[in-house]
Amino acid sequence: MSRRNVLLAIVAMAATGASAPPAWAWDAAQPGERTLFAGRVVKIDADAGKIAIEHRPIWRFYMESMTMIFKVRDASLLIGLTPGDRIRFRFERAGDSFVVTRIENSN
């Protein structure tokens, strides 16, 4: 491909809005539903209402892949989970931290 064709392709993408970052399968919202993110349970502290989750990048919140401790809105979300379980989860910002509002076991 010539330089001119590459330049024209870039200009065409910018003009049509196609330059937006790609929607990853684990970070893409489903129509009519808020996003569920993929992760793996690392540790559960049911008494404190916390869960440690290893997750892939979550670009919407500017997060790289990491293991992170989340509070859960309702401790009953932790019932039946064990370290190593693959999960899909939803969380939201709560002040300076994040709170998990939904967990689905994917095992």
N, C-alpha and C positions, 0 to 999 in steps of 0.2 A: 504494500500500500504506500502510495507516495505521501510526502509531507502535506501536500495540499489536501488530499483526501482525508488524512487524519485530522487536520485542522477543521475542515468542513464538518466532519463527524462530531467533533467536540463542540463546535458552535451550534450544530443542530440539537445535540443533547441538552445543552444549556438553555436553548430557546424553548424546548418542550418540557423542561423541568425534569428530565430524565437523569439529572446529575445528583439526585437525592441518594443518600446511602442505601445500600441494599437491605431489604427486610430479611433477616435470618429466620429460619424455620422456628427456632426457639424463642424469637423475640418479636414475632409478627402477631398483630392483633387479629382475631377472628371477627368477622362481621357480627355486630350485635353482642360481642362478648369482650370483656377485658382480657388482657394478655396473661397467659400462664407461662412461667419460665421453667426450664428444665434444671434439675439439680440432683444432688445425692446427699442423703442425710449423713452427717459426720458424727454428731453428738446430740443428745436430747437431755434437757434439764426440765422435766415436767413440773417440778416444785417451783421453779423460778419462771416457768412459762416461756422458755427460750429453746431455740433450736439452732444448731450450727449446720449450715448448708454450703456445700461446694457447688458453685455454679459457673456457667460459661459467661462470656461478656454480656452485659445488659446495657446496651448502648443508650437506651432511653434515660437511664439514671447515671450515665457516664461511668459505669463500673467495668473494670477488667475482670477476667476470670479470677476467682478467689474463693476462699472459704470465709464465710461471714456468719456472725451470730445475730440472729433475728429474735425479737420478741414476737409472741403470737397473740393475736387478739383474744382468742379463746383457747384455753389449755386443752379442751377436748379435741382440738385439731391434731394433737400429738398422740392420741390413743391409737395403738396398733403399729406405730412406726418404730423401726429399729435402725441403728447405724448400718449404713450400706444400702438402704432402700433408695431406689430411684424414684424421684417425685417430680410433680409439676406443681408449682406454687405461684401464688399471687401475693404481692405486698404493696404497701403504699407508704408514702412519707408521713411521718408523725413527728413534727418538730425537727430535732437534730438526728433522729434515728428512723428506722423502718420497722413496720409491723406487718407480719404475715397475716393475711385475711382468709386464705384458702390453701389447702394442701390436698393433692390427689396422689395416692400411691400408684406408681407406674409399674411395679413389679409384676 
